[in-house]
Amino acid sequence: MKDLPARMALNLSGCKNTNMAPQSNRKTGQDVFDRIRNERAPLTEFSISGNGREVTLDEARSDLAKAVGAIAHTLFAKSYGPLVGTVTTTSVETILKNAESNAARAKGDAKLVVEELSARIFKEKKK
């Protein structure tokens, strides 16, 4: 490879490095300050107020399923085909619905068991 000046050096991908352009056309560090001024301020106050609409459980479940489907599509689309994200989305949503119903049923069962145990342990005194 030829010896190139630093401003025309190629990076690892073989492309011309445009970040090493001469600094004569801009002030040193001025572009950094301009970028900082133009960016939105970070969110530093987290408050739950009545201003926003509260997300329902169905919407949250759907959003989570879509996110998992997008990740699965990104990771496995080449190996398993383009429908892996869609199939994963519906599968995750179904699993979450079933887990929710099973948790509600288990809560009821646990409540009955606790009531029965407490009734046997703490027997009421007969008057």
C-alpha positions as CSV (number, residue, x, y, z in Angstrom):
1,M,0.0,0.0,0.0
2,K,1.3,3.5,-0.8
3,D,2.2,5.9,1.9
4,L,-0.6,8.4,2.1
5,P,-0.8,11.6,3.9
6,A,-2.6,11.3,7.3
7,R,-5.7,13.2,6.1
8,M,-6.1,10.7,3.2
9,A,-5.3,7.5,5.2
10,L,-7.5,4.6,4.8
11,N,-9.3,3.0,7.8
12,L,-9.7,-0.7,8.4
13,S,-12.6,-1.0,5.9
14,G,-10.5,0.6,3.2
15,C,-12.6,3.7,3.0
16,K,-11.1,7.2,3.0
17,N,-11.0,8.5,6.5
18,T,-13.1,11.7,6.4
19,N,-12.8,12.4,10.1
20,M,-9.2,13.4,9.7
21,A,-9.9,16.3,7.4
22,P,-7.8,19.4,7.9
23,Q,-9.0,21.7,10.7
24,S,-8.5,24.9,8.8
25,N,-12.2,25.2,7.8
26,R,-13.6,25.0,11.4
27,K,-12.6,26.3,14.8
28,T,-10.9,23.8,17.1
29,G,-13.6,22.2,19.3
30,Q,-16.3,24.5,18.1
31,D,-18.2,21.7,16.4
32,V,-18.3,19.8,19.7
33,F,-19.9,22.7,21.5
34,D,-22.4,23.2,18.6
35,R,-23.4,19.6,18.8
36,I,-23.8,19.8,22.6
37,R,-26.0,22.9,22.3
38,N,-28.2,21.3,19.6
39,E,-28.8,18.0,21.5
40,R,-31.9,17.7,23.7
41,A,-31.3,17.9,27.4
42,P,-31.3,14.6,29.2
43,L,-34.4,13.7,31.3
44,T,-33.4,14.2,34.9
45,E,-36.7,14.4,36.6
46,F,-38.8,11.3,36.7
47,S,-42.3,11.8,38.0
48,I,-45.5,10.0,37.6
49,S,-48.3,12.5,37.3
50,G,-51.8,12.7,35.9
51,N,-50.5,14.4,32.7
52,G,-49.7,11.2,30.9
53,R,-51.9,8.3,30.1
54,E,-51.2,5.1,32.0
55,V,-50.3,2.2,29.8
56,T,-52.7,-0.8,30.1
57,L,-51.4,-4.3,30.7
58,D,-52.4,-5.4,27.2
59,E,-50.4,-2.5,25.6
60,A,-47.3,-3.3,27.8
61,R,-47.6,-7.0,26.9
62,S,-47.8,-6.2,23.2
63,D,-44.8,-3.8,23.4
64,L,-42.7,-6.3,25.2
65,A,-43.6,-9.0,22.7
66,K,-42.8,-6.7,19.7
67,A,-39.4,-5.9,21.3
68,V,-38.6,-9.6,21.8
69,G,-39.7,-10.3,18.2
70,A,-37.5,-7.5,16.8
71,I,-34.5,-8.9,18.7
72,A,-35.3,-12.5,17.5
73,H,-35.6,-11.2,13.9
74,T,-32.3,-9.4,14.1
75,L,-30.5,-12.4,15.6
76,F,-32.1,-15.3,13.8
77,A,-33.6,-14.1,10.5
78,K,-30.7,-15.3,8.4
79,S,-30.7,-18.8,10.0
80,Y,-34.5,-19.4,10.4
81,G,-36.1,-17.2,7.8
82,P,-37.9,-13.8,7.8
83,L,-40.9,-14.9,9.8
84,V,-39.0,-15.7,12.9
85,G,-39.7,-12.3,14.4
86,T,-43.5,-12.5,13.7
87,V,-43.7,-16.0,15.1
88,T,-41.7,-15.0,18.2
89,T,-43.9,-12.0,18.8
90,T,-47.2,-14.0,18.8
91,S,-45.5,-16.7,20.9
92,V,-44.3,-14.3,23.5
93,E,-47.6,-12.6,23.7
94,T,-49.4,-15.9,24.2
95,I,-46.9,-17.0,26.8
96,L,-47.3,-13.8,28.7
97,K,-51.1,-14.1,28.7
98,N,-50.9,-17.7,29.9
99,A,-48.4,-16.7,32.6
100,E,-50.8,-13.9,33.8
101,S,-53.8,-16.3,34.1
102,N,-51.6,-18.9,35.8
103,A,-50.3,-16.3,38.3
104,A,-53.9,-15.2,39.1
105,R,-54.9,-18.9,39.6
106,A,-51.9,-19.6,41.7
107,K,-52.6,-16.5,43.8
108,G,-56.0,-17.8,44.6
109,D,-54.7,-21.3,45.4
110,A,-52.0,-19.9,47.7
111,K,-54.6,-17.8,49.5
112,L,-56.7,-20.9,50.2
113,V,-53.7,-22.8,51.4
114,V,-52.6,-20.0,53.7
115,E,-56.1,-19.6,55.1
116,E,-56.3,-23.4,55.8
117,L,-52.9,-23.5,57.5
118,S,-53.6,-20.4,59.6
119,A,-57.0,-21.9,60.6
120,R,-55.2,-25.1,61.7
121,I,-52.4,-23.3,63.5
122,F,-54.4,-20.6,65.2
123,K,-57.5,-22.4,66.4
124,E,-60.2,-20.1,67.6
125,K,-61.0,-20.4,71.2
126,K,-64.6,-21.5,71.8
127,K,-66.5,-19.4,74.3
